[in-house]
Amino acid sequence: MNWCCSVFKQNYGDITKRGIGIVAFSRFDGRIGFKVKFVAVDKERQQELNTPMRVSLETTMGILRCPWCGVQLDQWYKEMPVAEHPSTGRADESG
């Protein structure tokens, strides 16, 4: 794959450990979209939490440009179908 930059490549993929990852998905219009995914606690440890208040363990935010190099992501990656992107099991997401 021709990555827009090395930092995007390092952060690309659906993460299960605490941190930040970039996830690809298929938009409602058939184009590729991207989200930044933030994970607060490793997935395998999330069940251990016992808190009286609601806590966001994971959240996502749609992005149009690479946070590191600024390239417009749907244009840079437009030729690759979402199903071929290495991050997905998420090819059926819309949004």
BELNOR-V933821 format. One record per residue. N is the residue number from 1. RES is the residue in one letter. PSI is psi in whole degrees, -180 to 180 (none if undefined). Layout:
BEGIN
{{N;RES;PSI} {N;RES;PSI}}
END
This chain:
BEGIN
{{1;M;143} {2;N;97} {3;W;149} {4;C;-34} {5;C;163} {6;S;-32} {7;V;-38} {8;F;-46} {9;K;-44} {10;Q;-31} {11;N;-1} {12;Y;132} {13;G;151} {14;D;116} {15;I;151} {16;T;-12} {17;K;161} {18;R;132} {19;G;-155} {20;I;139} {21;G;163} {22;I;131} {23;V;136} {24;A;150} {25;F;163} {26;S;122} {27;R;166} {28;F;-27} {29;D;7} {30;G;-11} {31;R;165} {32;I;142} {33;G;166} {34;F;147} {35;K;147} {36;V;130} {37;K;127} {38;F;126} {39;V;121} {40;A;-33} {41;V;138} {42;D;137} {43;K;-42} {44;E;-11} {45;R;-4} {46;Q;-33} {47;Q;-19} {48;E;-19} {49;L;135} {50;N;96} {51;T;142} {52;P;-11} {53;M;158} {54;R;135} {55;V;134} {56;S;112} {57;L;-28} {58;E;146} {59;T;154} {60;T;157} {61;M;126} {62;G;144} {63;I;148} {64;L;-29} {65;R;154} {66;C;129} {67;P;-18} {68;W;-41} {69;C;-13} {70;G;0} {71;V;147} {72;Q;111} {73;L;-43} {74;D;-26} {75;Q;-43} {76;W;-41} {77;Y;18} {78;K;-27} {79;E;-14} {80;M;120} {81;P;147} {82;V;-38} {83;A;-23} {84;E;-8} {85;H;135} {86;P;-16} {87;S;-14} {88;T;133} {89;G;5} {90;R;21} {91;A;-20} {92;D;0} {93;E;149} {94;S;163} {95;G;none}}
END
